[in-house]
Every structure is written in structure tokens, then in C-alpha cells.
């Protein structure tokens, strides 16, 4: 079952990696995949919260930073983390219809 998900280092979560069309999976395989995804998806808001805390810490450092190069590095880190948050929300929202299949 874990073959259907691959760890994404940047996002800090496993994401689906299906090797065949959805209808080619047996019903019990579909159910297991959906349940695993629901567990992963349920942790996305916590992952986002942790990244937001990291961003807040970087912003605090940035507000005190006087060195321009260091300020640029901090801004780059903040931007990269904000991009991760955006992608996590996309995974969370775009796959709501998948999660509804579990309960429907």
C-alpha cells in the first residue's frame, strides 16, 4: 500500500503516486488508498501551522536584521516556505472530493 504514496521532502508529506488508472484498482485497494490519503490529508493543516511558526520566527529575525545580504536570505527562506504552504493547501483542497468518497 505504501507503494501508492511517495515522500515529498519539500512538502514534508507523502503524496499519491498511483501507477495505474483509478478504475483498475480493486475496490478494497481503492478503499485502502483512500483511507491512507485521508490520514495524510488530515495532517496537512498541522504541517502548515508548523511552517507558519517557522515563517513567523524568520520574520522576527528579519525585522531586526541590519545586514542586507542576510535580509535577502531570510526573505528567500520565507518565500520558499510560503510556496510550500501554498502547495500544501492545493493538495488539501484539490483532493477534498477524493476524501468525500470515503464517507460517501
DSSP file (Angstrom, degrees, kcal/mol; ACC not computed):
  #  RESIDUE AA STRUCTURE BP1 BP2  ACC     N-H-->O    O-->H-N    N-H-->O    O-->H-N    TCO  KAPPA ALPHA  PHI   PSI    X-CA   Y-CA   Z-CA
    1    1 A X    >         0   0    0      0, 0.0     3,-1.9     0, 0.0     4,-0.1   0.000 360.0 360.0 360.0 -34.2    0.0    0.0    0.0
    2    2 A X  G >   +     0   0    0      1,-0.3     3,-1.3     2,-0.2    31,-0.0   0.668 360.0  74.5 -69.0 -13.2    2.9    2.3    0.7
    3    3 A X  G 3  S+     0   0    0      1,-0.2    -1,-0.3     3,-0.1     0, 0.0   0.682  86.4  64.2 -69.3 -16.1    3.9    2.0   -2.9
    4    4 A X  G <  S+     0   0    0     -3,-1.9    13,-3.5    14,-0.1     2,-0.3   0.454 103.3  52.8 -86.6  -0.6    0.9    4.2   -3.8
    5    5 A X  E <   -A   16   0A   0     -3,-1.3     2,-0.4    11,-0.3    11,-0.2  -0.979  65.4-161.7-134.9 146.9    2.5    7.1   -1.9
    6    6 A X  E     -A   15   0A   0      9,-2.6     9,-2.9    -2,-0.3     2,-0.3  -0.990  27.8-111.9-131.0 138.7    5.9    8.8   -2.2
    7    7 A X  E     -A   14   0A   0     -2,-0.4     2,-0.7     7,-0.3     7,-0.3  -0.508  23.4-154.7 -70.6 128.8    7.5   11.0    0.4
    8    8 A X  E  >> -A   13   0A   0      5,-2.8     4,-2.6    -2,-0.3     5,-0.9  -0.914   3.0-164.3-105.8 107.3    7.9   14.6   -0.8
    9    9 A X  T  45S+     0   0    0     -2,-0.7    -1,-0.2     1,-0.2     5,-0.0   0.887  87.0  51.8 -59.7 -42.4   10.8   16.1    1.1
   10   10 A X  T  45S+     0   0    0      1,-0.2    -1,-0.2    -3,-0.1    74,-0.1   0.918 117.8  36.5 -63.2 -44.7    9.9   19.7    0.2
   11   11 A X  T  45S-     0   0    0      2,-0.2    -1,-0.2    76,-0.1    -2,-0.2   0.766  99.5-133.7 -81.0 -26.2    6.2   19.4    1.4
   12   12 A X  T  <5S+     0   0    0     -4,-2.6     2,-0.3     1,-0.3    -3,-0.2   0.743  73.2  87.3  77.6  23.0    7.0   17.1    4.3
   13   13 A X  E   <S-A    8   0A   0     -5,-0.9    -5,-2.8    -7,-0.1     2,-0.4  -0.936  82.0-103.0-141.8 164.5    4.2   14.7    3.5
   14   14 A X  E     -A    7   0A   0     -2,-0.3     2,-0.3    -7,-0.3    -7,-0.3  -0.750  37.5-159.6 -86.8 140.7    3.6   11.7    1.4
   15   15 A X  E     -A    6   0A   0     -9,-2.9    -9,-2.6    -2,-0.4    22,-0.0  -0.880  27.8 -88.0-120.2 154.8    1.7   12.3   -1.8
   16   16 A X  E     +A    5   0A   0     -2,-0.3   -11,-0.3   -11,-0.2     2,-0.2  -0.284  36.4 178.7 -62.4 141.5   -0.2    9.9   -4.1
   17   17 A X        -     0   0    0    -13,-3.5     2,-0.4     0, 0.0    -1,-0.1  -0.674  10.4-175.0-140.8  81.8    1.7    8.1   -6.8
   18   18 A X        -     0   0    0     -2,-0.2   -14,-0.1     1,-0.1     4,-0.1  -0.640  14.4-162.3 -84.5 135.1   -0.7    5.8   -8.5
   19   19 A X  S    S+     0   0    0     -2,-0.4     2,-0.3     2,-0.1    -1,-0.1   0.472  71.5  29.7 -97.8  -3.4    0.7    3.6  -11.1
   20   20 A X  S    S-     0   0    0      2,-0.0     5,-0.1     0, 0.0    -2,-0.0  -0.931  99.2 -70.8-146.0 170.6   -2.5    2.7  -12.9
   21   21 A X    >   -     0   0    0     -2,-0.3     3,-1.8     1,-0.1     4,-0.5  -0.324  47.1-116.3 -63.5 146.3   -5.9    4.2  -13.6
   22   22 A X  G >  S+     0   0    0      1,-0.3     3,-1.6     2,-0.2    -1,-0.1   0.867 114.2  55.6 -53.7 -42.7   -8.2    4.5  -10.6
   23   23 A X  G 3  S+     0   0    0      1,-0.3    -1,-0.3     7,-0.0     4,-0.1   0.653  96.4  66.9 -68.4 -14.6  -10.7    2.1  -12.0
   24   24 A X  G <  S+     0   0    0     -3,-1.8     2,-0.3     2,-0.1    -1,-0.3   0.625  84.2  89.3 -80.7 -13.3   -8.0   -0.5  -12.5
   25   25 A X  S <  S-     0   0    0     -3,-1.6     2,-0.0    -4,-0.5    -4,-0.0  -0.634  86.6-113.0 -82.7 142.0   -7.7   -0.8   -8.7
   26   26 A X     >  -     0   0    0     -2,-0.3     4,-2.6     1,-0.1     3,-0.2  -0.327  31.7-106.7 -66.3 157.5   -9.9   -3.4   -6.9
   27   27 A X  H  > S+     0   0    0      1,-0.2     4,-2.4     2,-0.2     5,-0.2   0.885 121.5  49.8 -56.3 -42.2  -12.5   -1.9   -4.5
   28   28 A X  H  > S+     0   0    0      2,-0.2     4,-2.1     1,-0.2    -1,-0.2   0.871 110.6  50.5 -68.1 -33.7  -10.6   -2.9   -1.4
   29   29 A X  H  > S+     0   0    0     -3,-0.2     4,-2.5     2,-0.2    -2,-0.2   0.912 109.9  50.7 -66.3 -42.5   -7.4   -1.4   -2.8
   30   30 A X  H  X S+     0   0    0     -4,-2.6     4,-2.8     1,-0.2     5,-0.2   0.922 109.8  50.5 -59.5 -44.5   -9.2    1.8   -3.6
   31   31 A X  H  X S+     0   0    0     -4,-2.4     4,-2.4     1,-0.2    -1,-0.2   0.914 111.2  47.7 -62.0 -43.2  -10.6    1.9    0.0
   32   32 A X  H  X S+     0   0    0     -4,-2.1     4,-2.3     2,-0.2    -1,-0.2   0.896 112.6  49.0 -65.4 -40.0   -7.1    1.4    1.5
   33   33 A X  H  X S+     0   0    0     -4,-2.5     4,-2.7     2,-0.2    -2,-0.2   0.930 112.4  48.4 -63.9 -45.3   -5.6    4.1   -0.7
   34   34 A X  H  X S+     0   0    0     -4,-2.8     4,-2.5     2,-0.2    -2,-0.2   0.894 111.4  49.6 -63.5 -40.2   -8.4    6.5    0.2
   35   35 A X  H  X S+     0   0    0     -4,-2.4     4,-1.9     2,-0.2    -1,-0.2   0.917 111.8  48.2 -65.8 -41.8   -8.0    5.8    3.9
   36   36 A X  H  X S+     0   0    0     -4,-2.3     4,-2.2     1,-0.2    -2,-0.2   0.922 112.3  49.3 -63.3 -43.4   -4.3    6.3    3.8
   37   37 A X  H  X S+     0   0    0     -4,-2.7     4,-3.6     1,-0.2     5,-0.3   0.903 107.4  54.6 -63.2 -39.9   -4.8    9.6    1.9
   38   38 A X  H  X S+     0   0    0     -4,-2.5     4,-2.2     1,-0.2    -1,-0.2   0.891 108.2  49.7 -61.6 -38.8   -7.3   10.7    4.4
   39   39 A X  H  X S+     0   0    0     -4,-1.9     4,-0.7     2,-0.2    -1,-0.2   0.933 115.3  42.9 -63.8 -45.5   -4.8   10.2    7.2
   40   40 A X  H >< S+     0   0    0     -4,-2.2     3,-1.2     1,-0.2     4,-0.5   0.946 114.3  50.3 -64.7 -48.6   -2.1   12.1    5.3
   41   41 A X  H >X S+     0   0    0     -4,-3.6     3,-1.3     1,-0.3     4,-0.5   0.858 103.5  60.5 -59.4 -37.5   -4.6   14.8    4.3
   42   42 A X  H 3< S+     0   0    0     -4,-2.2     4,-0.3    -5,-0.3    -1,-0.3   0.752 103.1  51.8 -63.8 -23.8   -5.7   15.2    7.9
   43   43 A X  T <X S+     0   0    0     -3,-1.2     4,-2.1    -4,-0.7    -1,-0.3   0.544  85.2  88.1 -88.8  -7.7   -2.2   16.1    8.9
   44   44 A X  H <> S+     0   0    0     -3,-1.3     4,-2.7    -4,-0.5     5,-0.2   0.913  84.2  52.7 -62.0 -44.7   -1.7   18.9    6.3
   45   45 A X  H  X S+     0   0    0     -4,-0.5     4,-2.3     1,-0.2    -1,-0.2   0.893 110.4  49.1 -59.6 -36.5   -3.2   21.7    8.5
   46   46 A X  H  > S+     0   0    0     -4,-0.3     4,-2.1     2,-0.2    -1,-0.2   0.902 110.4  50.7 -66.4 -39.9   -0.8   20.8   11.3
   47   47 A X  H  X S+     0   0    0     -4,-2.1     4,-2.0     2,-0.2    -2,-0.2   0.913 110.6  49.5 -62.1 -43.0    2.1   20.8    8.8
   48   48 A X  H  X S+     0   0    0     -4,-2.7     4,-2.6     1,-0.2    -2,-0.2   0.913 108.7  53.2 -62.8 -43.1    1.0   24.2    7.6
   49   49 A X  H  X S+     0   0    0     -4,-2.3     4,-1.9     1,-0.2    -1,-0.2   0.888 107.9  50.5 -59.6 -40.4    0.8   25.5   11.1
   50   50 A X  H  X S+     0   0    0     -4,-2.1     4,-1.8     2,-0.2    -1,-0.2   0.897 111.3  47.8 -65.4 -40.2    4.4   24.4   11.8
   51   51 A X  H  X S+     0   0    0     -4,-2.0     4,-2.6     2,-0.2    -2,-0.2   0.893 108.4  54.9 -68.0 -38.9    5.6   26.1    8.7
   52   52 A X  H  X S+     0   0    0     -4,-2.6     4,-2.5     1,-0.2    -1,-0.2   0.889 106.9  51.2 -61.1 -38.6    3.8   29.3    9.6
   53   53 A X  H  X S+     0   0    0     -4,-1.9     4,-2.1     2,-0.2    -1,-0.2   0.908 109.5  50.1 -63.5 -40.8    5.5   29.3   13.0
   54   54 A X  H  X S+     0   0    0     -4,-1.8     4,-2.2     2,-0.2    -2,-0.2   0.914 110.4  49.9 -63.0 -42.6    8.8   28.9   11.2
   55   55 A X  H  X S+     0   0    0     -4,-2.6     4,-2.8     1,-0.2     5,-0.2   0.917 108.1  53.5 -61.6 -43.5    7.9   31.8    9.0
   56   56 A X  H  X S+     0   0    0     -4,-2.5     4,-2.2     1,-0.2    -1,-0.2   0.903 108.6  49.7 -59.2 -41.3    7.0   33.9   12.0
   57   57 A X  H  X S+     0   0    0     -4,-2.1     4,-2.1     2,-0.2    -1,-0.2   0.907 111.5  48.4 -63.4 -41.8   10.4   33.3   13.5
   58   58 A X  H  X S+     0   0    0     -4,-2.2     4,-2.6     1,-0.2    -2,-0.2   0.883 110.1  51.9 -66.0 -37.9   12.1   34.2   10.3
   59   59 A X  H  X S+     0   0    0     -4,-2.8     4,-2.2     2,-0.2    -1,-0.2   0.880 107.7  52.5 -66.3 -36.7   10.1   37.4   10.1
   60   60 A X  H  X S+     0   0    0     -4,-2.2     4,-0.7    -5,-0.2    -2,-0.2   0.930 111.9  45.7 -62.2 -44.2   11.0   38.3   13.6
   61   61 A X  H >X S+     0   0    0     -4,-2.1     4,-1.0     1,-0.2     3,-0.8   0.905 111.0  53.8 -63.4 -40.7   14.7   37.8   12.7
   62   62 A X  H >< S+     0   0    0     -4,-2.6     3,-0.5     1,-0.2    -1,-0.2   0.877 101.5  58.2 -62.6 -38.5   14.2   39.8    9.5
   63   63 A X  H 3< S+     0   0    0     -4,-2.2    -1,-0.2     1,-0.2    -2,-0.2   0.744 114.3  38.5 -66.0 -21.2   12.7   42.8   11.4
   64   64 A X  H << S+     0   0    0     -3,-0.8    -1,-0.2    -4,-0.7    -2,-0.2   0.550  91.3 111.1-101.5 -11.0   15.9   43.0   13.4
   65   65 A X    <<  +     0   0    0     -4,-1.0    -3,-0.0    -3,-0.5    -4,-0.0  -0.452  35.2 175.7 -74.9 133.0   18.4   42.3   10.7
   66   66 A X        +     0   0    0     -2,-0.2     2,-0.5     5,-0.0    -1,-0.1   0.601  55.1  92.9-107.1 -18.6   20.6   45.1    9.5
   67   67 A X     >  -     0   0    0      1,-0.2     4,-2.4     2,-0.0     5,-0.2  -0.684  65.5-150.9 -82.1 121.5   22.8   43.2    7.0
   68   68 A X  H  > S+     0   0    0     -2,-0.5     4,-2.4     1,-0.2     5,-0.2   0.898  94.2  50.3 -60.7 -43.8   21.3   43.4    3.5
   69   69 A X  H  > S+     0   0    0      1,-0.2     4,-2.1     2,-0.2    -1,-0.2   0.912 112.2  47.0 -63.1 -42.5   22.6   40.0    2.3
   70   70 A X  H  > S+     0   0    0      2,-0.2     4,-2.6     1,-0.2    -1,-0.2   0.893 110.2  54.0 -65.6 -38.5   21.2   38.3    5.4
   71   71 A X  H  X S+     0   0    0     -4,-2.4     4,-2.6     1,-0.2    -2,-0.2   0.907 108.0  49.9 -60.6 -41.7   17.9   40.1    4.9
   72   72 A X  H  X S+     0   0    0     -4,-2.4     4,-2.3     2,-0.2    -1,-0.2   0.900 110.3  50.2 -63.5 -40.7   17.8   38.8    1.4
   73   73 A X  H  X S+     0   0    0     -4,-2.1     4,-2.4     2,-0.2    -2,-0.2   0.912 111.2  48.6 -63.9 -43.0   18.5   35.2    2.6
   74   74 A X  H  X S+     0   0    0     -4,-2.6     4,-2.6     2,-0.2    -2,-0.2   0.918 110.9  50.4 -63.7 -42.9   15.7   35.4    5.2
   75   75 A X  H  X S+     0   0    0     -4,-2.6     4,-2.6     1,-0.2    -1,-0.2   0.896 109.5  51.6 -60.7 -39.7   13.3   36.8    2.6
   76   76 A X  H  X S+     0   0    0     -4,-2.3     4,-2.5     2,-0.2    -2,-0.2   0.922 110.5  47.9 -63.6 -44.1   14.2   33.9    0.3
   77   77 A X  H  X S+     0   0    0     -4,-2.4     4,-2.4     2,-0.2    -2,-0.2   0.913 112.3  49.6 -62.4 -42.8   13.6   31.4    3.0
   78   78 A X  H  X S+     0   0    0     -4,-2.6     4,-2.4     1,-0.2    -2,-0.2   0.924 111.7  48.8 -62.0 -44.6   10.2   33.0    3.9
   79   79 A X  H  X S+     0   0    0     -4,-2.6     4,-1.9     2,-0.2    -2,-0.2   0.907 111.0  49.8 -62.1 -43.2    9.2   33.0    0.2
   80   80 A X  H  X S+     0   0    0     -4,-2.5     4,-1.7     1,-0.2    -1,-0.2   0.905 112.4  47.3 -63.7 -42.1   10.2   29.3   -0.2
   81   81 A X  H  X S+     0   0    0     -4,-2.4     4,-2.3     2,-0.2    -1,-0.2   0.883 109.3  53.5 -67.8 -37.8    8.2   28.3    2.9
   82   82 A X  H  X S+     0   0    0     -4,-2.4     4,-2.3     1,-0.2    -1,-0.2   0.871 106.9  53.3 -63.5 -35.4    5.2   30.3    1.8
   83   83 A X  H  X S+     0   0    0     -4,-1.9     4,-2.4     2,-0.2    -1,-0.2   0.890 106.9  51.3 -64.9 -39.8    5.4   28.4   -1.5
   84   84 A X  H  X S+     0   0    0     -4,-1.7     4,-2.7     2,-0.2    -2,-0.2   0.924 109.2  50.7 -62.6 -44.5    5.3   25.1    0.4
   85   85 A X  H  X S+     0   0    0     -4,-2.3     4,-2.5     1,-0.2     5,-0.2   0.927 109.4  51.1 -59.1 -44.8    2.2   26.3    2.3
   86   86 A X  H  X S+     0   0    0     -4,-2.3     4,-2.0     1,-0.2    -1,-0.2   0.931 111.7  46.6 -58.2 -46.6    0.5   27.2   -0.9
   87   87 A X  H  X S+     0   0    0     -4,-2.4     4,-2.3     1,-0.2    -1,-0.2   0.882 110.4  53.0 -65.3 -38.0    1.3   23.8   -2.4
   88   88 A X  H  X S+     0   0    0     -4,-2.7     4,-2.6     2,-0.2    -1,-0.2   0.919 108.5  49.9 -63.3 -42.7    0.1   22.0    0.7
   89   89 A X  H  X S+     0   0    0     -4,-2.5     4,-3.1     2,-0.2     5,-0.3   0.887 108.8  53.5 -63.0 -37.2   -3.2   23.9    0.6
   90   90 A X  H  X S+     0   0    0     -4,-2.0     4,-2.8    -5,-0.2     5,-0.3   0.944 110.7  45.7 -62.1 -46.2   -3.6   22.9   -3.0
   91   91 A X  H  X S+     0   0    0     -4,-2.3     4,-0.9     1,-0.2    -2,-0.2   0.917 115.3  48.4 -60.1 -43.0   -3.1   19.3   -2.1
   92   92 A X  H  < S+     0   0    0     -4,-2.6    -2,-0.2    -5,-0.2    -1,-0.2   0.931 120.4  34.3 -65.0 -47.0   -5.6   19.7    0.8
   93   93 A X  H >< S+     0   0    0     -4,-3.1     3,-1.6     1,-0.2     4,-0.3   0.894 114.1  54.2 -79.1 -42.3   -8.3   21.4   -1.2
   94   94 A X  H 3< S+     0   0    0     -4,-2.8     3,-0.3    -5,-0.3    -1,-0.2   0.726 110.5  48.9 -68.4 -18.9   -8.0   19.8   -4.6
   95   95 A X  T 3X S+     0   0    0     -4,-0.9     4,-1.8    -5,-0.3    -1,-0.3   0.224  76.5 102.4-106.4  15.4   -8.3   16.4   -3.1
   96   96 A X  H <> S+     0   0    0     -3,-1.6     4,-1.9     1,-0.2    -1,-0.2   0.880  80.1  56.6 -62.7 -36.7  -11.4   17.1   -0.9
   97   97 A X  H  > S+     0   0    0     -4,-0.3     4,-0.7    -3,-0.3    -1,-0.2   0.847 104.9  52.3 -65.2 -31.7  -13.5   15.2   -3.5
   98   98 A X  H >> S+     0   0    0      1,-0.2     3,-1.0    -3,-0.2     4,-0.5   0.929 108.6  49.8 -66.7 -44.6  -11.3   12.2   -3.1
   99   99 A X  H >X S+     0   0    0     -4,-1.8     3,-1.0     1,-0.3     4,-0.9   0.823 102.1  62.0 -64.5 -31.2  -11.8   12.2    0.7
  100  100 A X  H 3X S+     0   0    0     -4,-1.9     4,-1.4     1,-0.2    -1,-0.3   0.772  91.6  67.3 -68.1 -22.7  -15.5   12.5    0.3
  101  101 A X  H << S+     0   0    0     -3,-1.0    -1,-0.2    -4,-0.7    -2,-0.2   0.805  94.6  58.5 -65.0 -28.0  -15.5    9.1   -1.5
  102  102 A X  H << S+     0   0    0     -3,-1.0    -1,-0.2    -4,-0.5    -2,-0.2   0.909 116.0  32.4 -66.2 -40.8  -14.5    7.5    1.8
  103  103 A X  H  <        0   0    0     -4,-0.9    -2,-0.2     1,-0.2    -1,-0.2   0.564 360.0 360.0 -94.9  -9.6  -17.6    8.8    3.6
  104  104 A X     <        0   0    0     -4,-1.4    -1,-0.2    -5,-0.1    -2,-0.2   0.432 360.0 360.0 -97.2 360.0  -20.0    8.7    0.7
